[in-house]
Amino acid sequence: MKNFKKNIALLAALACAGTMLAGCSSEGDTATTDAAGNETTKAADAGNNANAGNAGAADADKLTILCWNTDDINPMIKTFCANTDHTDAEFNVVSMDCGGGDAAKKYNQYLSDASNDADIMFVEADWALKYINDDSAETGTKALSDIGFSDADYGDLYGYTVEIGKSSSGVQKGLSWQAAAGGFCYRTDLAETYLGVTTPDEMQALIGDWDSFVATAAKVSEASGGQTALTTTAAGAWQVFSAGRNTPWVVDGKLTLDDSAKAYIDLAKQMYDNGYVIPGLGQWNNDWKAAGQTDSTMGYFVSTWGFGDTILTAAAGGEGGATYGKWNVVVGPQPFYWGGTWATVASRCNNPELAKEFISFFTTNVEGATAYANDKGEYVSNKAAMANVIPNYAGLGVLGGQNHFEVLNVVADGIDMAGGITPYDSTIKTAFNDAVTKYCQGEYDSVDATIDGWVDDVATKLGADVDYSNFD
């Protein structure tokens, strides 16, 4: 396998070099929207099409914001304009109209045209360093100190959100308005029927660590005659595990697998084999959400952004749906964050004053962050803002009126960034989950084979960027 991986790495490196010489040939659409959500699609690929239109042209009078969709930016602009003297006419939203995992490729295409405007770029944690570590004038980002931020501004922010926004050399380049803390959402009616649970505290006592979680999954399975899984997918549990790793995926250039990730392999297999998750169900497909309207599952792991239609409300069937109002949330087996979006300032930014005002409104400005948390129902990164919001928050209908912020507050305080992030996280995490899924489905016959398959997949995708000698 050692020679195989070396050959794979060499081939991948050569393929990457060939791609660089050939240039990017894929095409995709980008769209610009105003704060009301009115959208105009730019024909073909924004980065490679000189006739893509004027929507991306440099305009110092407007703040141009790059994002993958408008789920966050439209509510943000609405709240910002309602609480300041600005109007939505001052914004130019360039939506790549894709999932977050596909955004980086489309950003590069857009930024390859030097005439395209970009002031703020939204980035995800799994690939944030791609831009945060880039100081170039073409595709890079500015230090936040260049537009007037200082370290003293970050005192109210959750530490992990600040750390993820730093470059590998420690320069603060991004801030998140979200503390993407998550919990375990469970069906209250099924919990009472199968576990005798009538309060969130009672439920938390049954799933407060992973041993307890598995034991409770067994009880649910037995009591339901094997008809109800405690949670929908092992991939959901992976989001929790992956946030709790104690070492980065790459250390001193070497691919690394810590004990937490190894423990997940055994947990996933145990839950899959015993029906503690729904066999064959894929995360993010329609069946995954639809399961919440049946008795086939008791719960989902959900982050702050997932309580609406992204996950939980959709799983309940929407307002008035089959299980709407029949859910509660608890901390679950361990504190975790899942996702989150960071605002960075593009190197080509030509509107730094408004860029700073906009970013600070949702992050370091207590009043602004408070307004957004109330408007969007999202747990924000500013602790002082959440202290304002939590005591007075009305709760969510899908949770039967429970104030989920009280739970997420406990989770956010327990998030530990010991695992750090690397520029390769998105690729490595996905490959790991794919390998574990293959193990659960019988394509790999052992933990060792699963790890070997993961390493080979990473080597194929990352090539010589990473050293694989830890697994020789």
C-alpha positions as CSV (number, residue, x, y, z in Angstrom):
1,M,0.0,0.0,0.0
2,K,2.9,2.3,0.6
3,N,4.0,2.3,-3.0
4,F,0.3,2.5,-4.1
5,K,-0.2,5.7,-2.1
6,K,3.0,7.2,-3.4
7,N,2.0,6.4,-7.0
8,I,-1.5,7.8,-6.4
9,A,0.0,11.0,-4.9
10,L,2.4,11.4,-7.9
11,L,-0.5,10.9,-10.4
12,A,-2.6,13.4,-8.5
13,A,0.1,16.0,-8.4
14,L,0.7,15.6,-12.1
15,A,-3.1,15.8,-12.8
16,C,-3.2,19.0,-10.7
17,A,-0.4,20.5,-12.7
18,G,-2.1,19.6,-15.9
19,T,-5.3,21.2,-14.7
20,M,-3.4,24.4,-13.9
21,L,-1.9,24.5,-17.4
22,A,-5.2,23.8,-19.1
23,G,-7.3,26.2,-17.0
24,C,-10.7,25.7,-15.6
25,S,-13.2,24.6,-18.2
26,S,-16.3,24.0,-16.0
27,E,-19.2,26.3,-16.2
28,G,-21.8,27.4,-13.7
29,D,-24.2,30.3,-13.1
30,T,-23.9,33.1,-10.7
31,A,-26.7,35.4,-9.7
32,T,-27.1,38.8,-8.2
33,T,-29.9,39.7,-5.9
34,D,-31.2,42.6,-4.0
35,A,-32.2,42.4,-0.4
36,A,-35.7,41.5,-1.4
37,G,-34.4,38.4,-3.1
38,N,-35.0,39.5,-6.7
39,E,-32.5,37.6,-8.7
40,T,-30.8,38.0,-12.1
41,T,-28.8,35.1,-13.3
42,K,-25.5,35.9,-15.1
43,A,-25.2,33.7,-18.2
44,A,-22.6,31.0,-18.2
45,D,-19.5,31.3,-15.9
46,A,-18.9,34.6,-14.2
47,G,-15.2,34.1,-14.0
48,N,-14.6,33.0,-17.6
49,N,-17.2,34.9,-19.5
50,A,-16.2,38.5,-20.4
51,N,-19.7,39.2,-21.5
52,A,-21.3,38.0,-18.2
53,G,-22.9,41.4,-17.7
54,N,-22.2,44.4,-15.4
55,A,-23.5,42.9,-12.2
56,G,-20.0,42.1,-11.0
57,A,-18.3,45.3,-12.3
58,A,-16.3,47.3,-9.8
59,D,-18.6,49.8,-8.0
60,A,-17.2,51.7,-5.0
61,D,-20.7,53.0,-4.3
62,K,-22.1,49.6,-3.5
63,L,-20.9,46.8,-1.2
64,T,-20.5,43.7,-3.3
65,I,-20.9,40.5,-1.2
66,L,-20.0,37.0,-2.6
67,C,-22.0,34.1,-1.2
68,W,-23.2,30.6,-2.2
69,N,-26.9,31.4,-1.7
70,T,-29.0,34.1,-0.3
71,D,-30.3,32.3,2.8
72,D,-28.2,34.4,5.1
73,I,-27.4,37.6,3.2
74,N,-31.0,38.6,2.4
75,P,-32.1,38.6,6.1
76,M,-28.8,40.2,7.1
77,I,-29.3,43.1,4.7
78,K,-32.9,43.5,5.9
79,T,-31.9,43.8,9.5
80,F,-28.9,46.0,8.8
81,C,-31.0,48.5,6.8
82,A,-33.8,48.5,9.4
83,N,-31.3,49.5,12.1
84,T,-29.0,51.9,10.2
85,D,-29.3,54.8,7.7
86,H,-28.4,52.5,4.8
87,T,-30.7,51.1,2.1
88,D,-30.6,47.8,0.2
89,A,-29.7,49.8,-2.9
90,E,-26.2,50.1,-1.5
91,F,-25.7,46.4,-1.8
92,N,-24.7,44.1,-4.7
93,V,-25.2,40.5,-3.8
94,V,-23.4,38.0,-6.0
95,S,-24.9,34.6,-5.3
96,M,-23.2,31.5,-6.7
97,D,-26.5,29.7,-6.4
98,C,-24.9,26.5,-5.1
99,G,-24.2,24.6,-1.9
100,G,-21.4,25.9,0.4
101,G,-19.1,23.0,-0.6
102,D,-19.2,24.1,-4.2
103,A,-18.7,27.8,-3.6
104,A,-14.8,28.0,-3.6
105,K,-14.6,26.8,-7.2
106,K,-17.1,29.3,-8.4
107,Y,-15.5,32.1,-6.4
108,N,-12.2,31.4,-8.2
109,Q,-14.0,31.6,-11.5
110,Y,-15.6,34.9,-10.6
111,L,-12.4,36.4,-9.2
112,S,-10.4,35.4,-12.2
113,D,-11.9,38.4,-14.0
114,A,-10.1,41.4,-12.5
115,S,-13.0,43.7,-13.4
116,N,-15.5,41.8,-11.2
117,D,-16.2,43.6,-7.9
118,A,-15.8,41.9,-4.5
119,D,-15.8,43.6,-1.2
120,I,-16.9,40.8,1.2
121,M,-16.7,37.1,0.7
122,F,-18.5,34.6,2.8
123,V,-16.5,31.4,3.5
124,E,-17.1,28.1,5.3
125,A,-14.9,26.7,8.1
126,D,-13.9,23.6,6.0
127,W,-12.4,25.7,3.3
128,A,-12.0,29.2,4.8
129,L,-8.2,28.9,5.0
130,K,-8.1,28.7,1.2
131,Y,-8.9,32.4,1.1
132,I,-7.8,33.5,4.6
133,N,-4.2,32.2,3.9
134,D,-4.2,34.0,0.5
135,D,-2.7,37.5,0.5
136,S,-2.8,37.9,-3.3
137,A,-4.5,40.9,-5.0
138,E,-6.5,38.5,-7.2
139,T,-8.1,35.9,-5.0
140,G,-6.9,36.9,-1.5
141,T,-8.3,38.6,1.5
142,K,-7.2,41.6,3.7
143,A,-6.3,41.6,7.3
144,L,-9.3,43.0,9.2
145,S,-6.9,45.4,10.8
146,D,-6.5,47.0,7.3
147,I,-10.1,48.2,7.5
148,G,-10.0,49.3,11.1
149,F,-10.6,46.3,13.4
150,S,-8.4,45.6,16.3
151,D,-7.9,42.7,18.7
152,A,-9.8,44.7,21.4
153,D,-12.9,44.5,19.3
154,Y,-13.2,40.7,19.7
155,G,-13.6,40.4,23.4
156,D,-17.3,39.5,23.3
157,L,-17.0,36.9,20.6
158,Y,-16.8,33.1,21.2
159,G,-13.2,32.2,21.1
160,Y,-13.5,29.4,18.5
161,T,-15.2,31.7,16.0
162,V,-12.2,34.1,16.3
163,E,-9.7,31.3,15.9
164,I,-11.2,29.9,12.8
165,G,-11.0,33.4,11.2
166,K,-7.2,33.6,11.6
167,S,-4.7,32.7,9.0
168,S,-2.1,30.0,9.7
169,S,0.3,32.8,10.7
170,G,-2.2,34.2,13.2
171,V,-3.6,37.2,11.2
172,Q,-7.3,37.9,11.8
173,K,-8.9,37.8,8.4
174,G,-12.5,36.7,9.1
175,L,-15.3,37.0,11.6
176,S,-18.4,34.8,11.9
177,W,-21.8,36.2,13.0
178,Q,-22.8,32.7,14.0
179,A,-21.8,30.6,16.9
180,A,-22.9,27.4,15.1
181,A,-23.5,25.5,18.3
182,G,-25.8,22.4,17.9
183,G,-27.8,20.0,19.9
184,F,-29.8,16.8,19.6
185,C,-33.4,17.3,18.6
186,Y,-35.8,14.6,19.6
187,R,-39.5,13.8,19.2
188,T,-41.1,14.4,22.6
189,D,-44.0,12.0,22.0
190,L,-41.8,9.1,21.0
191,A,-39.5,9.8,23.9
192,E,-42.4,9.5,26.3
193,T,-43.8,6.4,24.6
194,Y,-40.5,4.4,24.4
195,L,-38.4,5.9,27.2
196,G,-40.9,7.4,29.7
197,V,-39.2,10.8,29.2
198,T,-41.4,13.9,29.8
199,T,-38.7,16.6,30.1
200,P,-35.6,17.7,28.3
201,D,-33.6,17.1,31.5
202,E,-34.7,13.5,31.6
203,M,-33.8,13.1,27.9
204,Q,-30.3,14.6,28.4
205,A,-29.6,12.3,31.3
206,L,-30.2,9.3,28.9
207,I,-27.8,10.6,26.1
208,G,-25.3,12.7,28.0
209,D,-22.3,10.7,26.6
210,W,-21.8,8.3,23.7
211,D,-22.1,5.1,25.8
212,S,-25.4,6.4,27.2
213,F,-26.5,7.4,23.7
214,V,-25.9,3.9,22.3
215,A,-27.6,2.3,25.3
216,T,-30.6,4.5,24.9
217,A,-30.7,3.7,21.1
218,A,-30.9,0.1,22.1
219,K,-33.8,0.8,24.4
220,V,-35.7,2.7,21.7
221,S,-35.1,-0.1,19.2
222,E,-36.3,-2.8,21.6
223,A,-39.4,-0.8,22.8
224,S,-40.4,0.0,19.2
225,G,-39.9,-3.5,17.9
226,G,-37.1,-2.2,15.7
227,Q,-39.3,0.4,14.0
228,T,-37.7,3.5,15.5
229,A,-34.1,4.6,15.3
230,L,-32.8,7.0,17.9
231,T,-31.3,9.2,15.2
232,T,-31.5,9.3,11.4
233,T,-27.9,8.8,10.2
234,A,-24.5,8.1,11.5
235,A,-23.4,11.0,9.4
236,G,-25.2,13.3,11.8
237,A,-23.2,11.8,14.7
238,W,-20.1,12.4,12.7
239,Q,-20.8,16.2,12.7
240,V,-20.6,16.0,16.5
241,F,-17.5,13.8,16.6
242,S,-15.6,15.8,14.0
243,A,-16.0,19.0,16.0
244,G,-14.6,17.3,19.1
245,R,-11.3,16.0,17.6
246,N,-8.2,16.7,19.7
247,T,-5.7,17.1,16.9
248,P,-5.9,18.7,13.4
249,W,-6.3,16.5,10.3
250,V,-2.8,17.5,9.2
251,V,0.0,18.0,11.7
252,D,3.5,19.1,10.4
253,G,2.3,18.3,6.9
254,K,1.3,14.7,7.8
255,L,-2.2,13.2,7.6
256,T,-3.3,12.4,11.1
257,L,-6.2,10.3,12.6
258,D,-6.9,11.0,16.3
259,D,-8.6,8.8,18.8
260,S,-12.0,10.6,18.5
261,A,-12.2,9.8,14.8
262,K,-11.2,6.2,15.4
263,A,-13.9,5.9,18.0
264,Y,-16.5,7.1,15.5
265,I,-15.7,4.2,13.2
266,D,-16.8,1.7,15.9
267,L,-19.8,3.8,16.9
268,A,-21.1,4.1,13.4
269,K,-20.8,0.4,12.7
270,Q,-22.5,-0.5,15.9
271,M,-25.4,1.9,15.3
272,Y,-25.7,0.8,11.6
273,D,-25.6,-2.9,12.4
274,N,-28.2,-2.7,15.2
275,G,-30.7,-0.4,13.5
276,Y,-30.0,2.5,15.8
277,V,-29.9,4.7,12.6
278,I,-32.0,4.2,9.5
279,P,-30.1,1.8,7.2
280,G,-29.2,3.2,3.8
281,L,-30.5,6.7,4.5
282,G,-28.4,9.5,3.1
283,Q,-28.0,12.8,4.8
284,W,-29.5,15.8,3.0
285,N,-31.7,13.9,0.6
286,N,-35.5,14.3,0.7
287,D,-36.0,11.0,2.5
288,W,-33.7,12.1,5.3
289,K,-36.0,15.1,6.1
290,A,-39.2,13.2,5.4
291,A,-38.2,10.6,8.1
292,G,-39.1,13.3,10.7
293,Q,-42.7,13.1,9.8
294,T,-42.9,9.4,10.5
295,D,-42.1,7.2,13.5
296,S,-39.0,5.8,11.8
297,T,-36.7,8.1,13.8
298,M,-36.7,9.9,17.1
299,G,-34.0,12.5,16.4
300,Y,-31.6,14.7,14.4
301,F,-28.4,16.5,15.3
302,V,-29.1,20.1,14.5
303,S,-26.9,23.3,14.5
304,T,-28.2,26.8,15.0
305,W,-28.9,27.3,11.3
306,G,-30.8,24.0,11.1
307,F,-33.8,24.7,13.2
308,G,-35.7,26.2,10.2
309,D,-36.4,24.7,6.8
310,T,-32.8,23.6,6.3
311,I,-33.3,20.7,8.7
312,L,-35.8,20.6,11.6
313,T,-38.8,22.5,10.4
314,A,-38.7,20.7,7.1
315,A,-38.4,17.4,8.9
316,A,-41.5,18.3,10.9
317,G,-43.4,18.9,7.7
318,G,-43.4,22.7,8.0
319,E,-45.7,24.8,10.1
320,G,-48.8,22.7,10.7
321,G,-46.9,19.6,9.6
322,A,-47.3,16.1,11.0
323,T,-44.8,16.5,13.8
324,Y,-44.5,20.3,14.0
325,G,-44.3,21.3,17.7
326,K,-43.5,17.8,18.8
327,W,-39.7,18.4,19.2
328,N,-37.3,19.5,21.9
329,V,-33.6,20.0,21.9
330,V,-30.9,19.0,24.4
331,V,-27.2,19.3,24.5
332,G,-26.6,15.6,23.6
333,P,-23.5,13.5,24.0
334,Q,-20.9,16.3,23.6
335,P,-20.8,20.0,22.8
336,F,-20.2,20.7,19.1
337,Y,-20.4,23.2,16.3
338,W,-21.5,22.3,12.8
339,G,-20.6,24.7,10.0
340,G,-20.9,28.4,10.3
341,T,-20.0,31.2,7.9
342,W,-17.2,33.7,8.2
343,A,-17.1,37.1,6.5
344,T,-13.8,38.0,4.9
345,V,-12.7,41.2,3.1
346,A,-11.5,40.7,-0.4
347,S,-8.1,42.1,-1.4
348,R,-9.8,44.0,-4.2
349,C,-12.3,45.6,-1.8
350,N,-13.0,49.2,-2.8
351,N,-15.6,50.0,-0.1
352,P,-13.7,49.4,3.1
353,E,-15.8,51.7,5.3
354,L,-19.1,50.1,4.6
355,A,-17.5,46.6,4.7
356,K,-16.3,47.3,8.3
357,E,-19.6,48.7,9.3
358,F,-21.5,45.7,7.9
359,I,-19.3,43.0,9.4
360,S,-19.0,44.7,12.8
361,F,-22.8,45.2,12.9
362,F,-23.3,41.4,13.0
363,T,-20.3,40.5,15.1
364,T,-18.6,43.0,17.4
365,N,-21.6,45.4,17.7
366,V,-23.7,44.2,20.6
367,E,-26.9,46.0,19.5
368,G,-26.6,44.9,15.9
369,A,-25.9,41.2,16.8
370,T,-28.8,41.4,19.3
371,A,-31.2,42.6,16.5
372,Y,-30.1,39.9,14.1
373,A,-30.4,37.1,16.7
374,N,-34.0,38.2,17.4
375,D,-34.9,38.7,13.8
376,K,-33.4,35.5,12.4
377,G,-33.7,33.3,15.4
378,E,-30.0,32.4,15.1
379,Y,-27.5,31.9,17.9
380,V,-24.9,34.6,17.2
381,S,-21.2,34.7,18.0
382,N,-21.4,37.7,20.3
383,K,-21.8,36.5,23.9
384,A,-23.1,39.9,25.2
385,A,-25.8,39.9,22.5
386,M,-26.9,36.5,23.4
387,A,-27.1,37.5,27.1
388,N,-29.6,40.2,25.9
389,V,-31.6,37.8,23.8
390,I,-31.9,34.6,25.8
391,P,-34.0,35.7,28.7
392,N,-36.6,37.3,26.5
393,Y,-36.7,34.9,23.5
394,A,-40.1,33.5,22.8
395,G,-39.0,30.1,21.6
396,L,-39.7,28.2,18.4
397,G,-42.9,26.7,17.2
398,V,-41.3,23.6,15.9
399,L,-39.9,23.0,19.4
400,G,-43.3,23.5,21.0
401,G,-42.2,26.9,22.2
402,Q,-38.9,25.7,23.8
403,N,-36.2,28.4,24.0
404,H,-33.4,26.6,22.1
405,F,-31.0,29.4,22.8
406,E,-30.8,28.3,26.4
407,V,-29.5,24.9,25.3
408,L,-27.2,26.3,22.6
409,N,-25.7,28.7,25.2
410,V,-24.5,25.7,27.2
411,V,-23.1,24.0,24.1
412,A,-21.3,27.2,22.9
413,D,-19.5,27.6,26.2
414,G,-18.3,24.0,25.9
415,I,-16.9,24.1,22.3
416,D,-13.2,23.3,22.3
417,M,-11.1,24.1,19.2
418,A,-8.2,21.8,20.1
419,G,-8.6,20.1,16.8
420,G,-8.0,23.3,14.8
421,I,-8.7,23.5,11.1
422,T,-6.5,23.0,8.0
423,P,-6.9,24.1,4.4
424,Y,-7.8,20.4,3.6
425,D,-10.6,19.8,6.1
426,S,-13.4,19.6,3.6
427,T,-11.7,17.0,1.5
428,I,-10.4,14.9,4.4
429,K,-13.6,15.0,6.4
430,T,-15.8,14.0,3.5
431,A,-13.4,11.2,2.5
432,F,-13.4,9.9,6.1
433,N,-17.2,9.8,6.3
434,D,-17.4,8.1,2.9
435,A,-15.0,5.4,4.0
436,V,-16.9,4.8,7.3
437,T,-20.2,4.6,5.3
438,K,-18.6,1.9,3.0
439,Y,-17.5,0.0,6.1
440,C,-21.0,0.1,7.5
441,Q,-22.4,-1.1,4.2
442,G,-20.0,-4.0,4.0
443,E,-17.6,-2.6,1.3
444,Y,-14.7,-2.7,3.8
445,D,-14.4,-5.7,6.1
446,S,-12.4,-4.1,9.0
447,V,-11.4,-0.9,10.7
448,D,-7.9,-1.2,9.2
449,A,-9.4,-1.6,5.7
450,T,-11.6,1.5,6.3
451,I,-8.6,3.6,7.3
452,D,-6.6,2.4,4.4
453,G,-9.4,3.2,2.0
454,W,-9.7,6.7,3.6
455,V,-6.0,7.4,3.2
456,D,-6.0,6.2,-0.4
457,D,-9.0,8.5,-1.2
458,V,-7.3,11.5,0.4
459,A,-4.1,10.7,-1.5
460,T,-6.0,10.6,-4.8
461,K,-7.6,13.9,-4.1
462,L,-4.8,15.9,-2.4
463,G,-1.8,14.2,-3.9
464,A,1.6,15.5,-2.7
465,D,0.1,18.4,-0.7
466,V,0.0,16.0,2.3
467,D,2.5,13.5,3.7
468,Y,1.0,10.0,4.3
469,S,4.0,8.4,6.1
470,N,2.0,8.1,9.3
471,F,0.1,5.3,7.6
472,D,2.9,3.4,5.9
